[in-house]
Amino acid sequence: MSDRTEFLHPDFEPGEFDRIERELRRSLTQESGRMRPTDRLDTILHEAHRAGPVTATGGTGMRRWLAPAAAAAVVAAIAGGVWLSNQDPTATPGPPAGSPSATVPAPTATGPSATDQPTTAPTQTSSPTTSPNSGPGVVMTFPAYFVGPVGGSTPTYKLFREFIRQEVAADPTPADKVTVALTLAMNAQPYSNTDGYLQPWSGTTVTAATVANDVIEVRLSGPGAEGFTPEVQRLAVQQLVWTAEAAVGRGPLPVRFEIEGGATKLFGSISTDQSFTRPSADESWKDLAPIWVTAPSRDQVLPSASPVTVKGEASVFEATVGWELTRGTTSVKTGNAMATIGAPSRGTYSFSLGTLAPGTYTVKVYEASAKDGSIAAEDSVTFTVK
């Protein structure tokens, strides 16, 4: 009897372990001579299960041999992996089936010119949905601008920026990026109910776009929707300008528009016989909302173990913003923060909320009126701590 009796199950008969071990060794030796290592662990285990259990008497019962057989299968699989690792290192293996696609978090901005360009993350989808190019798809994060209310008692509208993930074809051209980004920016419907963004381009689409060294040209299916004030019309055009320039990522490149059907005026009042661009940095207040919250991002999920930091941009009186953190209808914390510079320039701000208990929160950042303390402008974002 083997001296390894301490490993035997009480139901084993004397000498059974050695007999089974010898049979396994003989079988493994025979099989190893025919083995061509591949990643077939699942097949081995399936065949082992299908063969059924073996007992000392040859009948059915406990699968006492399954554990050592599975261990042998694992060893074979590991051997196969070693064999594969010695193959041609120049080969490019494909991704394993079912592996998750890569993701990229929305960028945190310190200024429109600093982060206004799309970022890319690969996916395994091979059928692009928005770009005419063929090939495997990628997911890109596009900065898109929208016309929205700045807050306060007087209806005032400016531009807000959202980072939107969208699948496109691999290696999109600058013109492809412009087309996709403008298509996203012209569809404000997902944000209209929650943020009050206007839809001046409802019913209008981008039919073509070209990008040259010195100009971006965009062809639209129509002049834009009716019923908006001259200032909102101006902002709607600037919305497309900021978005197109951000998609190309070459700074304030002039943008020209063409309307299908021969019309020459956007919204019936703004001539297309001119180039458009974003204003200089010291006059960005003409287009951009006084306050943006850029971090956390919309609906972001944050770990409860780490402090939450709020970041954003502001063009406010005396560079001072107030803030309030709420959970549902309950006010959790309030405070003030300083931007790096006051209006009319545009600065950045940052403040910490500390560590928070798990839950869903909304942080509102606002400018208080110097006249009566009422809210003159605000922006807010909802996030979750887990």
N, C-alpha and C positions, 0 to 999 in steps of 0.2 A: 504493500500500500504506500502511496506517496506520502512524503513528509509534509505535504502542503494541505493536510486535512483541516487546518483552521479555516480554509476558504470554502470548504464543502458545505452545501446546504444539508440540514439534518436528514432530509429525505433521500440523499444520494446513497447508493450502495457502495461498499468498499471496492476500490479500484475503478469506479465509474469515471472519475475525473480524468485519470490517466488515459483510459481508453478513448474517451471523447476528445481529449487533447491530441492524442496520436492521430485520430481520424481527421481532426481539423487541420493539423499540420500537413498531413498527406494531401488532403484536398486543396489546401492553399498552395502547396508546392506545385501540384499539377496545374492549378489555375494560373499561377503566376507565370508559368512558361508560355501560356497563351495570351497573357494580358497585354493589351495596348492601352496605356493609361489615358483615360478621358474623365471628364467630370460627370460620372454616372452613379453617384452615391444613391440617389433616389431609386434608380433602377435595381441596384443590388439589394436594397432593403425591400423593395417590392417583390423581387424574386424569392427572397428569404421568407417573407411572410406567406407567399403562395405555396412554398414547399411544405409548410405545416410543421408542427412541433415534433420533436423526437424525445423519447424517454429511454431509460435504461432497459426496459422490457420491449422496446420497439413499438409500443402503442402510442396513443395520443395522451396529452397531458400538458404540464407546464413547459413553456418555451425556454428551457434552461440554457439552450445553446445560443439563443438570440443575442444576448449581450456580447459574448466573445466574437460572434460572427459580425455583429455591427461594429465592434471595435476593429476587427480586421478590415471591414469595409472602409472605415475612416482612415486606417493606415494606408489602404490602397489609394484612397482619394488624395491623401497628403502626398503620397509618392507621385501620383499623377501631377499634382501641383508643382512638385520639385522638377519633374520632367519638363513641364511646360515652361518653367522659369528659365530653363537652359536653352530655349529655342531662340530664333532670330530676334534680337532686340529691336530691329528696325520695323518689325511688324506693328501695325496699328490696330489693336483690338477694338471692336465696337462696344458700346455700353451694354451692360447686362439687361436682359429683358425685364421690364417692370421697374427699373430703377427710377427714382424721382428726378424730376427736372430741377435744374439749378434755379435759384431765385436770387433776386437782388432787391434789397430794401430801397424804398424811395429815398433819394438823396436829401440830406439836410442842407439847406441853403444858407449862405452868408450874404447873398446878394444875387440879383437876377443874372448878372454877367458871370458870376463865379460858377454856377451849377446849371445854367440853362443849356444843357445838351443831353440828348437821349443816352441812356446807359443800357447795356445789353446783358441778357442771360440766356444761355442755350436751352432749348427744350427738345424733346424727341418727336415732336409733331412734324410730319413731313408735308402737310398740306396747308400752305399759308392762306390766311383769310383776308389780308388787307393789302398786301403788296403784290405787284404783278410778277415779280421774279419767281423762278422755280427753285426747288431745293428744300433742304430741311429748314424748319421754322426756328425762329428765335423770338424770345420775348424781350421787348424793349420798354423802358420806362421813359415816357415822353412828358416834358413840361408843356402844359396847355393852359392858356389864359382864358378867363371868363369875366364877363361884366356882372358885377354884383353890388349890393348895397353895403356901404361902409358902416352903417349903424347910425344911431342918433335919431332925433325927432324929424329932421328935415331929410327927405329922400335925396340921397347923394350916391352916385354910382362911380365906381372905379374898377380897376382890374385886380383880380385875384388869380393866383397860380395854383394849379393842381398837378400832381405827378400821377400819370395814368399808365398802367401796364397794358401793353397791347402786343399781340403776336403779329409778326411780319415774316417775310421770306428772309432767308439767310443773306447776308451781305447786301442790305438795301442801299440803294444809291441815295445821295442827298435829296434828289427829287422825290424818291419814295418816302423818305422820312418827312419831308414837308407835307406830302399828300396825307399821310397817316395822321400826323400831328394836327393839321388843320381840320381833318374830319372829326377828330376827337374834340377839338375846341369848339367846333360849330354845333356840337350836340350837348347843350347844357341841361337837357331834361333830367339826367340822373341827379342833378344838384339843385334843381329849381325848387323843389318842395322843402329841402332841408336848409339850403343856404340862400335861397332867393335869387339865384343867378338868372339873368334874363336870357331870352332866346331870340336874338335879333337875326340869326342866320337860319331860322326854322324854314325848311323847304328848299334850302340852297345847299349845293354840294360842290366839291372841288372836282373838276373834270380833267384838269391837267396841271402839271407844275414842272418848271425847269429851273435849274440852278446853274448860273454862269459864275465867272470869277468876280463879277462886279454887280450882280443883280439876281434877285429871285423873282421869277414870273409865275403868276398864279391865274388860272382861268376858272371862273365860277359859272355855275349853271344859271344864276340869276343875280339880281342886284341886292337882295336882302329883303327882310320882312318890313312891313309897313307899321306905322303907328308909334314910332319911337322919337324921342326928342332929338334935336341936333347934337347935343352933347353925348347922348347914348349912341347915336349913329357914329360919331367920331371915335368913341371908345371901342365900338364894335369893329371898326376898321383896324384900330391899333391892336385890338385883341389878336387879329390874324397876323399882324406885323410882328408882334412880340413872339407869337408861337412859331411862325415860319423861321424867324432869325434864330430862335432857340434850337429848332430842329437841325439847322445847318451847323450851328456852333461856331460861326465866324464873326461874331459880334454884330454891330448894327449894319448889316448888309441891306441896301435898298430893296424894297419890295414893290413890284408893279402888278396891277390887276387888269384882267380882261374879262368882260361879261359876254357870255354866249348870246347870240341873237342880235348883236349890234348895239346894245345899250352902252352908254358911256358914263353913267353916273351911278355910283353905289348908293342905295337907298333913295335914288332919285335926286340926290343933292350934292354928292361928293364926286368930283370929276376923277375919272381914271387916267386922265392925261397928266399924270404926275407920279413921282416916286414917293414912297412912304418909308419911314424908319422910326425907331424908338427915339425918344428925346435923350439928351445928354444926362449923365448921372445926377447932376445938380438940379435937373428939371424933371426927374422921374416922377415927382409928386403930381405932375399933370395927368399921368396915366395910372399909376399904381395906388392901390388902397393904402391909407396911412399906416395900417397895422396888418402884418401877416404873422401867423403862428406857423413855423416851419418844422418844429419838433416838439412833442411827438407828432408823427404823421397821422393822418385820418385813420381811425380804427386800429391803430397799432397795438400789439400785445406786448407788454413789458414784464420783466421778471420782478416779483415782489421783493427779492433780496437786494435789489439795486436801487439807489436813489433815482428819482425821476427828474430830469432836467428839461426845462422848457426853453426853447430858442425861437427867435424870430427876427423880423425886420420892422422898423418903425420910422416914420417921419412925423414926429409929434412935438408939441410945444414943450420947450425946456427939457427935451429928451426923456420925459418921464411917462411911464406907463403904469397903470394899476392892473392887478390880476385877481381872479377869484377861482378857486377850485371847488367844484360841486360834485356831489354824488347823488344822483337823482335830484330831488328838490332840496337837499340838505347842503348848506354851505360848510365846507370842510376847512378851508384856509383862505386867507386873503393877504395881499401885500402889494408892494410897489417895486419897480425895477427901473434902472437907468439904461437908456440906449447909448451907443457910443457917440452920437451926435444928435443935435436937435434939428427940428424943421427950419428951413425947407429941405435941408439935406436928409439923406436916408441912412440910418445907422442900424446896428444890430443890437439885440439884447439877449440876456440869458439869466435864468434864475432857477434855483433848485426847489422842488417840492418835498424833498426828503424821501424816505422809504414810505410806501403806502400799503395799506392792507389790500388784499385781493378784492377786486370789484371794478365796475365801470365808472369812469370819471369824465368830467368835462372841465377843461381849463379855458377861461375867457380872459383875454388880454384887451385892455381898453385904454382910451385916452379920455380923461375928464376935461370938460369944458372949463377954460379959465374964467369964463363969465359967471357960470352958476353951478359948476360942479357936475352937471349932467353928462351923460356919455355922448361924446362927439364922434367917436369911431371905435370899432371893436372887431375882433376876430376870435373864433373859438375852435377847439378841436376836441373830439371825444376819443378816449383811449381806454384800454383795459389792462389791469394789473393782475397777473396770475402767479 
